[in-house]
Amino acid sequence: MNNNKMLNYIKEVVANMPAGWLNITTHRLDIYDESQAKTQFLKELETLYSNSNAQLSALKDLPTAYDYIRLGHPLSCVLEWGVAQLNDLKWENAISFSSNTVPVLSILRKNLLEHKNTQILYSGSLPACFDGKVLKDIYGYQFELKQIDNQEQVTAFDGTTIYLTKNEIVSATHRTANIDFYITLYDDLGSILLVNGLSNETYISDIQHVRRRETIAMTPANCLTALHSLVDQSKIVRSNTNFQQNKTAVLEAITKITGSATKPLVASSGLSIQYAILMGLIDDAVQKHPGKAIKIIVPPNCYGGTNDQARRVAACIENVEIVDLLVDGDNDMVQSINTVLAQIAIEDAVPYIIAEIPTNPRVEVPNLIELKNVLSAERKTASGAFAVDPVFILDQTFCPNVHFLGENEILSSVRTISFASGSKFPSGGQCTAGYCVGNTKTKGLMAEIENHLMLCDNEATELQYEILAKQLPSMNQRIADAYKNTREFVNFIHTVLPAAKINFVSDELAEQGFTPSVFSLDLPTKGANDAEKEDYKRALNLKLIHLMITEIPDESKFCVSYGQLKGCYWTIPATSTQGTTKECDKDYIVRAALSGNMDLELHKRIFSKFVESI
């Protein structure tokens, strides 16, 4: 390929790109084909490139690159495409990360599961956050670590060879046959991994999956900075931000919002912080309860990322197992927790519980006094000794304004860590950063969690801190305004479509502070048997969503998020948020997320039109 032509084309693309490529975190599922994802976007981009077409109108028509910015996005795809072309590789072989260490971990994970040797070579110095001992002792990864002067001295190795280098310019990499993976570090921008050699392409989907579940792609803003370096073949120029000032403001805002006494931790995404929580807790258990089994207790129908990540952690660590926690519908969370903890106590294992309050997508809240009591209860092992008390890992993304952890709050006396996805209410959908806090009983645990957050280089970026500093102060008011619209819309649906089952909080729960702006809708159905009824309902779900997004295109959007600054989002959890959840546990219902800034009366009129059509 003519590199000058390619670089000039990317320069035009960057100059003409849609604004949403830089500042939108949620993308339309109605123009997204998950089976093609990045493939479809780049195939059509290459067609535009062949026609020398970088016009805004053409770029706007490109299909969604990934369903969520955490997995990848238009600018990460363009960056990876350009880097791959510069290195004479297929574009699948270039993968960008916000983290400098997770790309290494992605290869180590696959080799662990396949019992394959790994050597990590590096020139200069390793990232400051790289901790080989913890990676071996806690993550279970095995590898040799060696500093070299240059790659020409690398000889054949019985296993995988990773080569780490640092660079200030996004440029071509000189490659040799004895190195399987090149990872170039760009300090605070992140890193780019190159898959070298046909035999190593089997790693690509596994590497992508690690990026999907344990970290994020290089962020849009950092990709843009990297692209400027790429097209100009010049040193990376970083923008100046008030990083420390913004970080201080964010930590203070989170402390005020949550009422927690511990130092908040802020990560590049909700799953990044969740990964740090899990690995930090496992590290603590290995130190304090050596030899004991560790049980991660997780609802099988919760958010797919949570479910999948927990199972992926368990797959890598010998003494970690998953225990299903049934929480929705006919199952009571408190009773389920009591049953599970009783069994784990008998086994003398270490219990870590992950649960959402309210639950997703059924928007249910357990009896909190009963929850506190069941978590606080002392239990005995089979030998009569006291069992290890649980840690409750609370996902309160739906209602991040509710105080659970502060002094004298409902879960202040139970070891509890709360986390929230920052792409929802905290940032209003403007970035993916997530955060966690703990109560006073978890101070030691929070220190371990911070260690693993830093080891994985998954702390929030400077721009993410800047966005959160702007948006967090207004969060509670936005939650109140969005709840008001949601309650009015739910009451309206009750009136015009009483046969529908709506999952939403009661007025009594709202008075206790649970004011989500998300509800799920189980539409009425018909048919001669269960299969026909299910098929009819699923078709009706899509009919409703497509009517709303067609009739109200400026406000209604088919996507997975909520807590947005404006408009109304629609999705079907079974095909979006529940992702890798087992089919039998999926919810084929409609989930709607309203904001405080939308034309509610128009949405009512279009919903009435839908009711008339059925």
DRENROVEX-726522 format. One record per residue (C-alpha): residue number from 1; x, y, z. Coordinates in steps of 0.05 Angstrom, whole numbers, plus 32768, in hexadecimal, padded with zeros to 4 digits. Layout:
# residues N
(rec NUM (X Y Z))
...
This chain:
# residues 614
(rec 1 (8000 8000 8000))
(rec 2 (8016 8047 7FF3))
(rec 3 (8020 8060 803A))
(rec 4 (801F 80AA 8027))
(rec 5 (7FDB 80A0 8005))
(rec 6 (7FC0 807A 8041))
(rec 7 (7FDA 80AD 8074))
(rec 8 (7FBE 80E7 804C))
(rec 9 (7F7B 80C4 8049))
(rec 10 (7F7A 80BA 8094))
(rec 11 (7F8B 8103 809C))
(rec 12 (7F4D 8115 8073))
(rec 13 (7F23 80E4 809B))
(rec 14 (7F39 8103 80DD))
(rec 15 (7F2B 8149 80C2))
(rec 16 (7EE5 8137 80AA))
(rec 17 (7ECF 8103 80DD))
(rec 18 (7E8A 8106 80FD))
(rec 19 (7E8B 8128 8141))
(rec 20 (7E6D 80E9 8160))
(rec 21 (7EAD 80C2 8151))
(rec 22 (7ECE 80EA 8188))
(rec 23 (7E98 80F6 81BB))
(rec 24 (7E62 80C0 81B8))
(rec 25 (7E69 8082 81E2))
(rec 26 (7E29 805E 81CD))
(rec 27 (7E1A 8049 8187))
(rec 28 (7DDC 8032 8161))
(rec 29 (7DCE 7FE8 8164))
(rec 30 (7D9E 7FED 8128))
(rec 31 (7DDA 7FF8 80FA))
(rec 32 (7E08 7FC8 811F))
(rec 33 (7E16 7F80 810B))
(rec 34 (7E3C 7F60 8145))
(rec 35 (7E54 7F27 8119))
(rec 36 (7E7A 7F59 80EE))
(rec 37 (7E87 7F92 811F))
(rec 38 (7ECB 7FB2 810E))
(rec 39 (7ECD 7F89 80CD))
(rec 40 (7E91 7FAB 80AE))
(rec 41 (7EA9 7FF1 80C1))
(rec 42 (7EEF 7FE7 80A4))
(rec 43 (7ED8 7FC4 8065))
(rec 44 (7EAD 7FFF 8054))
(rec 45 (7EE5 8030 8069))
(rec 46 (7F14 800C 8039))
(rec 47 (7EE1 8016 8001))
(rec 48 (7EDF 8060 8011))
(rec 49 (7F2B 8060 8011))
(rec 50 (7F2D 803F 7FCC))
(rec 51 (7EFF 8076 7FB3))
(rec 52 (7F27 80AD 7FD7))
(rec 53 (7EE7 80C0 7FFB))
(rec 54 (7EEF 80DF 8040))
(rec 55 (7EB2 810B 803E))
(rec 56 (7E8B 8115 807E))
(rec 57 (7E4B 80FA 805F))
(rec 58 (7E6E 80B9 804B))
(rec 59 (7E8F 80B0 808F))
(rec 60 (7E4C 80BB 80B1))
(rec 61 (7E2E 8081 808A))
(rec 62 (7E62 804F 80A3))
(rec 63 (7E43 8018 80CE))
(rec 64 (7E4F 8015 8119))
(rec 65 (7E96 7FFE 8126))
(rec 66 (7E86 7FDC 8168))
(rec 67 (7E49 7FDE 8194))
(rec 68 (7E6B 8004 81CC))
(rec 69 (7EA8 8031 81D0))
(rec 70 (7EC8 8004 8204))
(rec 71 (7ECF 7FCD 81D0))
(rec 72 (7EE9 7FFB 8199))
(rec 73 (7ECF 8034 8170))
(rec 74 (7ED8 8057 812C))
(rec 75 (7F19 807B 813F))
(rec 76 (7F39 803D 815E))
(rec 77 (7F27 8017 811E))
(rec 78 (7F45 804E 80F2))
(rec 79 (7F84 804F 811D))
(rec 80 (7F8C 8004 811B))
(rec 81 (7F7F 8002 80D0))
(rec 82 (7FB4 8037 80C4))
(rec 83 (7FE8 8016 80F1))
(rec 84 (7FDB 7FD3 80D1))
(rec 85 (7FE3 7FEF 808B))
(rec 86 (8023 8012 809F))
(rec 87 (803E 7FD0 80B8))
(rec 88 (8024 7FA8 807C))
(rec 89 (7FF5 7F7F 80A8))
(rec 90 (7FAB 7F6E 80A4))
(rec 91 (7F83 7FA0 80CD))
(rec 92 (7F6C 7F69 80FC))
(rec 93 (7FB4 7F62 8113))
(rec 94 (7FB8 7FA8 8133))
(rec 95 (7F93 7FB2 8175))
(rec 96 (7F95 7FF1 819F))
(rec 97 (7F8E 7FF4 81EB))
(rec 98 (7F85 802C 821D))
(rec 99 (7FB0 8002 824B))
(rec 100 (7FFB 7FF5 8245))
(rec 101 (7FF9 7FB3 826B))
(rec 102 (7FB8 7F91 8258))
(rec 103 (7FCF 7F7F 8211))
(rec 104 (8006 7F56 8231))
(rec 105 (7FD3 7F37 8261))
(rec 106 (7FA6 7F25 8226))
(rec 107 (7FDD 7EF9 8208))
(rec 108 (7FF1 7EDC 824B))
(rec 109 (7FA9 7EC9 8258))
(rec 110 (7FA3 7EA0 8218))
(rec 111 (7FE6 7E7F 8224))
(rec 112 (7FD2 7E6D 826B))
(rec 113 (7F94 7E49 8252))
(rec 114 (7FBB 7E27 821A))
(rec 115 (7FF7 7E15 8246))
(rec 116 (8027 7E3A 8219))
(rec 117 (8069 7E5B 822C))
(rec 118 (8071 7EA6 8227))
(rec 119 (80AD 7ED4 8228))
(rec 120 (80A5 7F1F 8230))
(rec 121 (80DF 7F47 8213))
(rec 122 (80E6 7F91 821B))
(rec 123 (8115 7FC9 8208))
(rec 124 (8120 8004 8236))
(rec 125 (80F3 7FFA 8273))
(rec 126 (80B2 7FD7 8283))
(rec 127 (8073 8000 8292))
(rec 128 (8077 8017 82DA))
(rec 129 (8037 7FF3 82EA))
(rec 130 (8050 7FAF 82D2))
(rec 131 (8055 7F7F 830D))
(rec 132 (806E 7F3B 82F7))
(rec 133 (8068 7F1B 833C))
(rec 134 (801E 7F2C 8343))
(rec 135 (8010 7F16 82FC))
(rec 136 (802E 7ED2 830D))
(rec 137 (8015 7ECA 8354))
(rec 138 (7FCE 7EE5 834D))
(rec 139 (7FBC 7EE2 8303))
(rec 140 (7FDF 7EA0 82FA))
(rec 141 (8006 7EB6 82BC))
(rec 142 (8049 7E97 82AD))
(rec 143 (807F 7EBA 8285))
(rec 144 (80C8 7ECB 827E))
(rec 145 (80DC 7F14 8281))
(rec 146 (811A 7F2D 825E))
(rec 147 (8136 7F72 824B))
(rec 148 (8158 7F75 8207))
(rec 149 (817D 7FAB 81E1))
(rec 150 (815C 7F9E 819E))
(rec 151 (812F 7F6A 817D))
(rec 152 (8165 7F52 814E))
(rec 153 (8182 7F28 8186))
(rec 154 (8141 7F03 8191))
(rec 155 (8146 7EB8 8181))
(rec 156 (8111 7E83 8177))
(rec 157 (80EA 7E72 81B7))
(rec 158 (80BE 7E36 81C7))
(rec 159 (807F 7E5E 81D3))
(rec 160 (8069 7EA6 81CB))
(rec 161 (8097 7EE2 81C7))
(rec 162 (807B 7F27 81D9))
(rec 163 (80A5 7F65 81CC))
(rec 164 (8096 7FA5 81F2))
(rec 165 (80B1 7FE8 81DA))
(rec 166 (80A0 8031 81E6))
(rec 167 (8098 8065 81AF))
(rec 168 (8086 80AE 81A9))
(rec 169 (8071 80A8 8161))
(rec 170 (803B 807A 8145))
(rec 171 (8065 805D 810D))
(rec 172 (8077 801C 80EA))
(rec 173 (8095 7FE4 8114))
(rec 174 (80D1 7FBC 80FA))
(rec 175 (80BE 7F73 8105))
(rec 176 (80E3 7F31 8107))
(rec 177 (80C9 7EEA 8102))
(rec 178 (80DE 7ED7 8149))
(rec 179 (80AE 7F08 816A))
(rec 180 (8065 7EF7 816C))
(rec 181 (8046 7F36 8189))
(rec 182 (805F 7F7D 8189))
(rec 183 (8041 7FAC 81BD))
(rec 184 (8054 7FF5 81B6))
(rec 185 (8046 8021 81F2))
(rec 186 (8033 806A 81EA))
(rec 187 (8032 807D 8234))
(rec 188 (7FF0 809C 8248))
(rec 189 (7FD0 8091 8203))
(rec 190 (7FD1 8046 820A))
(rec 191 (7FF0 8011 81DD))
(rec 192 (7FEB 7FEE 819A))
(rec 193 (7FF4 7FA3 8193))
(rec 194 (800B 7F84 8151))
(rec 195 (7FFE 7F3B 8144))
(rec 196 (803A 7F22 811C))
(rec 197 (8036 7EE2 80F2))
(rec 198 (7FFD 7EB9 80D7))
(rec 199 (8001 7E85 810E))
(rec 200 (7FF3 7EBA 8143))
(rec 201 (7FB2 7ED3 8124))
(rec 202 (7F8C 7EA0 814E))
(rec 203 (7F9A 7ECF 8189))
(rec 204 (7F74 7F09 816B))
(rec 205 (7F2D 7EFA 8184))
(rec 206 (7F48 7EE9 81C9))
(rec 207 (7F6F 7F2A 81CD))
(rec 208 (7F31 7F50 81B6))
(rec 209 (7F08 7F2E 81EC))
(rec 210 (7F38 7F43 8223))
(rec 211 (7F33 7F8B 8209))
(rec 212 (7EE7 7F83 820B))
(rec 213 (7EE3 7F69 8252))
(rec 214 (7F1F 7F80 827B))
(rec 215 (7F32 7FC3 825D))
(rec 216 (7F20 7FF1 8223))
(rec 217 (7F3A 8004 81DE))
(rec 218 (7F64 8042 81DA))
(rec 219 (7F32 807A 81E6))
(rec 220 (7F18 80A6 81AC))
(rec 221 (7F3E 80E3 81C4))
(rec 222 (7F7F 80BD 81CB))
(rec 223 (7F75 809A 8188))
(rec 224 (7F6D 80DF 8169))
(rec 225 (7FAF 80F5 8187))
(rec 226 (7FD0 80B4 816E))
(rec 227 (7FB3 80BF 8129))
(rec 228 (7FD1 8104 8124))
(rec 229 (8015 80E5 8135))
(rec 230 (8009 80AE 8102))
(rec 231 (7FF6 80DB 80C7))
(rec 232 (802D 810E 80D5))
(rec 233 (8060 80DA 80EB))
(rec 234 (8071 8109 8124))
(rec 235 (8077 8105 816F))
(rec 236 (8037 80FE 8196))
(rec 237 (801D 8141 81AD))
(rec 238 (7FF3 813D 81EC))
(rec 239 (7FC0 8171 8200))
(rec 240 (7FC8 8193 8243))
(rec 241 (7F93 8183 8277))
(rec 242 (7F8A 8194 82C0))
(rec 243 (7F91 814B 82D1))
(rec 244 (7F9E 814E 831B))
(rec 245 (7F69 8184 8325))
(rec 246 (7F36 815B 82FF))
(rec 247 (7F48 811B 8323))
(rec 248 (7F41 813C 8367))
(rec 249 (7EFD 8159 8352))
(rec 250 (7EE5 8115 833B))
(rec 251 (7EFA 80F1 837A))
(rec 252 (7ED9 8126 83A5))
(rec 253 (7E99 8122 837C))
(rec 254 (7E96 80D6 8381))
(rec 255 (7EA1 80DA 83CC))
(rec 256 (7E69 810C 83D3))
(rec 257 (7E39 80E5 83A7))
(rec 258 (7E46 80A1 83C7))
(rec 259 (7E51 80B7 840F))
(rec 260 (7E8B 8086 8413))
(rec 261 (7EC7 8092 843F))
(rec 262 (7EF9 806C 8413))
(rec 263 (7F22 8089 83DA))
(rec 264 (7EFC 807F 8399))
(rec 265 (7F1F 805B 835F))
(rec 266 (7F10 8070 8317))
(rec 267 (7F1D 8042 82DC))
(rec 268 (7F19 8046 8291))
(rec 269 (7ED6 8021 8290))
(rec 270 (7EA4 7FFE 82BD))
(rec 271 (7EC1 7FBA 82AB))
(rec 272 (7F08 7FD5 82B8))
(rec 273 (7EF5 7FE6 82FF))
(rec 274 (7ED0 7FA5 8308))
(rec 275 (7F0E 7F7E 82F1))
(rec 276 (7F39 7FA4 8323))
(rec 277 (7F06 7F94 835A))
(rec 278 (7F06 7F49 834A))
(rec 279 (7F51 7F43 8344))
(rec 280 (7F5D 7F6D 8382))
(rec 281 (7F2E 7F42 83AB))
(rec 282 (7F4D 7F02 8391))
(rec 283 (7F92 7F1E 83A4))
(rec 284 (7F78 7F2C 83EA))
(rec 285 (7F5A 7EE7 83F0))
(rec 286 (7F9C 7EC6 83DA))
(rec 287 (7FC1 7EED 840F))
(rec 288 (7F90 7EE5 8449))
(rec 289 (7F6F 7EA2 843A))
(rec 290 (7FA5 7E7A 8416))
(rec 291 (7F8D 7E39 83F8))
(rec 292 (7F43 7E49 83FF))
(rec 293 (7F14 7E47 83C3))
(rec 294 (7EFB 7E8A 83AB))
(rec 295 (7EB2 7E8E 8395))
(rec 296 (7E9A 7EC6 8367))
(rec 297 (7E4E 7EC8 8370))
(rec 298 (7E2D 7EE9 8334))
(rec 299 (7DE6 7EEC 8316))
(rec 300 (7DE5 7EC4 82D5))
(rec 301 (7DB8 7EF7 82B3))
(rec 302 (7DDB 7F37 82C7))
(rec 303 (7E00 7F65 8297))
(rec 304 (7E27 7F39 8267))
(rec 305 (7E69 7F5B 8273))
(rec 306 (7E66 7F4F 82BE))
(rec 307 (7E51 7F07 82B4))
(rec 308 (7E85 7EF8 827F))
(rec 309 (7EBF 7F1B 82A2))
(rec 310 (7EB3 7EF5 82E3))
(rec 311 (7EB2 7EB3 82BF))
(rec 312 (7EF1 7EC5 8298))
(rec 313 (7F15 7ED4 82DA))
(rec 314 (7EFF 7E92 82F6))
(rec 315 (7F17 7E6D 82B8))
(rec 316 (7F5E 7E87 82C3))
(rec 317 (7F67 7E7C 830E))
(rec 318 (7F65 7E35 8329))
(rec 319 (7F42 7E41 836B))
(rec 320 (7F0F 7E74 8353))
(rec 321 (7EC9 7E5C 8341))
(rec 322 (7E87 7E7B 832B))
(rec 323 (7E47 7E71 8352))
(rec 324 (7E05 7E86 8332))
(rec 325 (7DDA 7EB6 835A))
(rec 326 (7D90 7EB8 8346))
(rec 327 (7D75 7EFD 8352))
(rec 328 (7D3D 7F0F 8321))
(rec 329 (7CF4 7EFE 8316))
(rec 330 (7CDD 7EC6 8343))
(rec 331 (7D21 7EC5 8366))
(rec 332 (7D2E 7EEF 83A4))
(rec 333 (7D75 7F0C 83A8))
(rec 334 (7D79 7F07 83F3))
(rec 335 (7D62 7EBF 83F6))
(rec 336 (7D91 7EAC 83BE))
(rec 337 (7DCC 7ECD 83E1))
(rec 338 (7DBB 7EAA 8422))
(rec 339 (7DB8 7E66 8400))
(rec 340 (7DFA 7E71 83DA))
(rec 341 (7E20 7E8C 8417))
(rec 342 (7E09 7E52 8443))
(rec 343 (7E26 7E20 8411))
(rec 344 (7E67 7E47 8408))
(rec 345 (7E70 7E4C 8453))
(rec 346 (7E6C 7E01 8459))
(rec 347 (7EA2 7DFB 8424))
(rec 348 (7ECD 7E2E 844A))
(rec 349 (7ED6 7E58 840B))
(rec 350 (7EDD 7EA4 8400))
(rec 351 (7E9D 7EC3 83E5))
(rec 352 (7E9A 7F00 83B8))
(rec 353 (7E55 7F15 83A1))
(rec 354 (7E47 7F41 8364))
(rec 355 (7E01 7F5D 835F))
(rec 356 (7DDC 7F97 833F))
(rec 357 (7DAC 7FC2 8367))
(rec 358 (7D7C 7FCF 8346))
(rec 359 (7D84 7F90 831B))
(rec 360 (7D8C 7F93 82D0))
(rec 361 (7D5F 7F8E 82AA))
(rec 362 (7D26 7F7F 82DA))
(rec 363 (7D34 7FBD 8305))
(rec 364 (7D28 7F9A 8347))
(rec 365 (7D41 7FAE 838C))
(rec 366 (7D46 7F7B 83C5))
(rec 367 (7D30 7F88 840C))
(rec 368 (7D6F 7FAD 8423))
(rec 369 (7D67 7F9E 846D))
(rec 370 (7D62 7F54 845E))
(rec 371 (7D9D 7F5B 842E))
(rec 372 (7DC7 7F7B 8464))
(rec 373 (7DB3 7F44 8496))
(rec 374 (7DC3 7F0A 8467))
(rec 375 (7E07 7F29 8455))
(rec 376 (7E17 7F36 849E))
(rec 377 (7E03 7EF1 84B8))
(rec 378 (7E3B 7EC8 84D7))
(rec 379 (7E41 7E83 84B8))
(rec 380 (7E69 7E45 84CA))
(rec 381 (7E93 7E17 84A0))
(rec 382 (7E8A 7DCB 84A0))
(rec 383 (7EBE 7DC8 84D8))
(rec 384 (7E9A 7DFA 8503))
(rec 385 (7ECA 7E35 84F7))
(rec 386 (7EB1 7E79 84E4))
(rec 387 (7EAA 7E80 8498))
(rec 388 (7ECA 7EB9 8471))
(rec 389 (7E98 7EF3 846D))
(rec 390 (7E83 7F08 8426))
(rec 391 (7E96 7F46 83FF))
(rec 392 (7E5A 7F64 83DC))
(rec 393 (7E6D 7F83 8399))
(rec 394 (7E34 7FB1 8388))
(rec 395 (7E27 7FCA 8342))
(rec 396 (7DFC 8007 834C))
(rec 397 (7E01 8024 8306))
(rec 398 (7DB5 802B 8301))
(rec 399 (7DB3 8055 8341))
(rec 400 (7DF8 8071 8351))
(rec 401 (7DD9 80A7 837D))
(rec 402 (7DC1 8076 83B3))
(rec 403 (7DEB 8075 83F3))
(rec 404 (7DFC 802E 8407))
(rec 405 (7E41 8035 8426))
(rec 406 (7E48 8073 8451))
(rec 407 (7E46 8075 849C))
(rec 408 (7E05 8055 84B7))
(rec 409 (7DED 8045 8470))
(rec 410 (7DCC 8002 8462))
(rec 411 (7E0C 7FDD 844C))
(rec 412 (7E3E 8004 8476))
(rec 413 (7E49 7FC8 84A4))
(rec 414 (7E53 7F94 846D))
(rec 415 (7E92 7F90 8443))
(rec 416 (7E77 7FB3 8404))
(rec 417 (7E96 7FD1 83C7))
(rec 418 (7E6A 7FF9 8398))
(rec 419 (7E7A 8008 834F))
(rec 420 (7E58 802C 8316))
(rec 421 (7E62 8032 82CB))
(rec 422 (7E77 8079 82BC))
(rec 423 (7E5C 8076 8275))
(rec 424 (7E16 807B 8293))
(rec 425 (7E01 80B1 82C5))
(rec 426 (7E46 80C7 82DD))
(rec 427 (7E5B 80E2 8299))
(rec 428 (7E17 80E6 8278))
(rec 429 (7E31 80B6 8243))
(rec 430 (7E6E 80E0 8230))
(rec 431 (7EA4 80AF 8246))
(rec 432 (7EAB 8067 825C))
(rec 433 (7ECF 8071 829F))
(rec 434 (7EB5 804C 82DC))
(rec 435 (7EC3 8052 8326))
(rec 436 (7EBE 802C 8367))
(rec 437 (7EBB 803C 83B1))
(rec 438 (7EBA 8013 83F1))
(rec 439 (7EA1 801A 8438))
(rec 440 (7ECF 8020 8474))
(rec 441 (7ED3 7FD4 847A))
(rec 442 (7EF4 7FCE 8435))
(rec 443 (7F2F 7FFF 843C))
(rec 444 (7F62 7FC7 8437))
(rec 445 (7F3D 7FA8 83FC))
(rec 446 (7F3A 7FEB 83D8))
(rec 447 (7F86 7FEF 83DB))
(rec 448 (7F8C 7FAB 83B9))
(rec 449 (7F59 7FC0 8384))
(rec 450 (7F81 7FFF 8376))
(rec 451 (7FC0 7FD5 836D))
(rec 452 (7F9F 7FAB 8337))
(rec 453 (7F7F 7FE7 8316))
(rec 454 (7FC4 8005 830E))
(rec 455 (7FE5 7FC3 82FB))
(rec 456 (7FB4 7FBD 82C1))
(rec 457 (7FBF 8007 82B0))
(rec 458 (7F74 8010 82AF))
(rec 459 (7F6E 8052 82D4))
(rec 460 (7F41 8085 82B3))
(rec 461 (7F62 80B1 827F))
(rec 462 (7F6E 80FB 8287))
(rec 463 (7F33 810D 825A))
(rec 464 (7F06 80DC 827E))
(rec 465 (7F16 80FF 82BF))
(rec 466 (7F09 8142 829E))
(rec 467 (7EC4 812B 8285))
(rec 468 (7EB1 810D 82C9))
(rec 469 (7EC7 814D 82EC))
(rec 470 (7E95 8173 82C1))
(rec 471 (7E5B 8142 82C4))
(rec 472 (7E5C 8124 830A))
(rec 473 (7E44 8163 832E))
(rec 474 (7E02 8162 8307))
(rec 475 (7DF7 8117 830B))
(rec 476 (7DC5 8113 8344))
(rec 477 (7D99 8149 8324))
(rec 478 (7D9C 8125 82E1))
(rec 479 (7D87 80E4 8304))
(rec 480 (7D4C 8108 8324))
(rec 481 (7D36 8127 82E3))
(rec 482 (7D3D 80E6 82BC))
(rec 483 (7D16 80C0 82F1))
(rec 484 (7CDD 80F2 82ED))
(rec 485 (7CD6 80E6 82A2))
(rec 486 (7CDD 809B 82AA))
(rec 487 (7CA7 8097 82E0))
(rec 488 (7C77 80C0 82B4))
(rec 489 (7C85 8094 8277))
(rec 490 (7C7C 8054 82A0))
(rec 491 (7C39 806D 82BB))
(rec 492 (7C24 807F 8274))
(rec 493 (7C34 8039 825A))
(rec 494 (7C0D 801B 8294))
(rec 495 (7BD1 8043 827C))
(rec 496 (7BD5 8038 8230))
(rec 497 (7BEF 7FF0 8232))
(rec 498 (7BDA 7FD0 8274))
(rec 499 (7BE8 7F8A 825A))
(rec 500 (7C32 7F98 8258))
(rec 501 (7C5D 7F85 8294))
(rec 502 (7C8B 7FBE 82A9))
(rec 503 (7CC8 7FB3 82D5))
(rec 504 (7CD5 7FF3 82FB))
(rec 505 (7CDF 800A 8343))
(rec 506 (7CA2 8015 836E))
(rec 507 (7C8F 8059 838A))
(rec 508 (7CA6 8040 83CE))
(rec 509 (7CEB 802E 83B4))
(rec 510 (7CF0 8071 8391))
(rec 511 (7CE2 8093 83D4))
(rec 512 (7D1E 806C 83F0))
(rec 513 (7D49 808C 83BA))
(rec 514 (7D47 8057 8383))
(rec 515 (7D37 8082 8347))
(rec 516 (7D51 8060 8309))
(rec 517 (7D41 8079 82C4))
(rec 518 (7D3F 8033 82A6))
(rec 519 (7D03 8005 82A1))
(rec 520 (7CF7 7FC4 827C))
(rec 521 (7CB8 7FB3 8256))
(rec 522 (7C9C 7F6E 824C))
(rec 523 (7C6B 7F78 8213))
(rec 524 (7C29 7F51 820E))
(rec 525 (7C2C 7F18 81DE))
(rec 526 (7C00 7EE4 81BB))
(rec 527 (7C07 7EA1 8199))
(rec 528 (7BF0 7E59 819B))
(rec 529 (7C2C 7E41 81C4))
(rec 530 (7C68 7E5B 81EB))
(rec 531 (7C95 7E5C 81AE))
(rec 532 (7C64 7E86 8185))
(rec 533 (7C59 7EB5 81C0))
(rec 534 (7CA4 7EBF 81C8))
(rec 535 (7CAE 7ECB 817E))
(rec 536 (7C75 7EFD 817C))
(rec 537 (7C90 7F23 81B9))
(rec 538 (7CD6 7F27 819D))
(rec 539 (7CBC 7F43 815B))
(rec 540 (7C92 7F74 8182))
(rec 541 (7CCF 7F8B 81AA))
(rec 542 (7CF2 7F9E 816A))
(rec 543 (7CB4 7FBE 814D))
(rec 544 (7CAF 7FED 8189))
(rec 545 (7CF8 8000 8187))
(rec 546 (7CFA 800C 813D))
(rec 547 (7CBC 8037 8140))
(rec 548 (7CD9 8062 8177))
(rec 549 (7D1D 806C 8156))
(rec 550 (7CFD 8079 8112))
(rec 551 (7CC8 80AA 812A))
(rec 552 (7CF6 80CE 815B))
(rec 553 (7D3B 80C7 813C))
(rec 554 (7D58 8104 815F))
(rec 555 (7D49 80E8 81A5))
(rec 556 (7D39 809E 81A3))
(rec 557 (7D75 8071 8197))
(rec 558 (7D7F 8025 8193))
(rec 559 (7DBA 801B 81C2))
(rec 560 (7DCE 7FFB 8204))
(rec 561 (7DDD 8035 8232))
(rec 562 (7DB8 8062 8263))
(rec 563 (7DC5 809F 828E))
(rec 564 (7DCE 80C7 824E))
(rec 565 (7DC8 8113 824D))
(rec 566 (7D8D 8113 821D))
(rec 567 (7D5C 80E7 81F7))
(rec 568 (7D43 80A1 8202))
(rec 569 (7D69 8060 81F7))
(rec 570 (7D49 801C 81E6))
(rec 571 (7D67 7FD7 81E6))
(rec 572 (7D58 7F8D 81EF))
(rec 573 (7D85 7F72 8227))
(rec 574 (7D88 7F2C 820A))
(rec 575 (7DA9 7F46 81CA))
(rec 576 (7DD3 7F7D 81E9))
(rec 577 (7DE3 7F86 8232))
(rec 578 (7DDE 7F3C 8245))
(rec 579 (7E0F 7F2A 820E))
(rec 580 (7E31 7EE8 821F))
(rec 581 (7DFC 7ED5 8253))
(rec 582 (7DE1 7E8F 824A))
(rec 583 (7DA5 7E8E 821C))
(rec 584 (7D76 7E72 8251))
(rec 585 (7D85 7EAE 827E))
(rec 586 (7D7B 7EE5 824B))
(rec 587 (7D42 7F17 824D))
(rec 588 (7D1F 7F23 820A))
(rec 589 (7CFC 7F61 8222))
(rec 590 (7D02 7FAB 8212))
(rec 591 (7D2C 7FD8 823E))
(rec 592 (7D23 8023 8239))
(rec 593 (7D50 8059 8258))
(rec 594 (7D36 80A0 825C))
(rec 595 (7D5B 80E1 826A))
(rec 596 (7D44 8121 828A))
(rec 597 (7D4B 8145 8247))
(rec 598 (7D1A 8128 8214))
(rec 599 (7CD6 8134 81F4))
(rec 600 (7CAD 8107 8220))
(rec 601 (7C6B 8119 8201))
(rec 602 (7C84 8106 81BC))
(rec 603 (7C9B 80C3 81D7))
(rec 604 (7C56 80B8 81F5))
(rec 605 (7C35 80C7 81B3))
(rec 606 (7C61 8097 818C))
(rec 607 (7C57 8061 81C1))
(rec 608 (7C0C 806A 81BA))
(rec 609 (7C15 8060 816F))
(rec 610 (7C38 801F 817F))
(rec 611 (7BFF 8008 81AC))
(rec 612 (7BCD 8017 8176))
(rec 613 (7BF4 7FED 8144))
(rec 614 (7BF0 7FAE 816F))
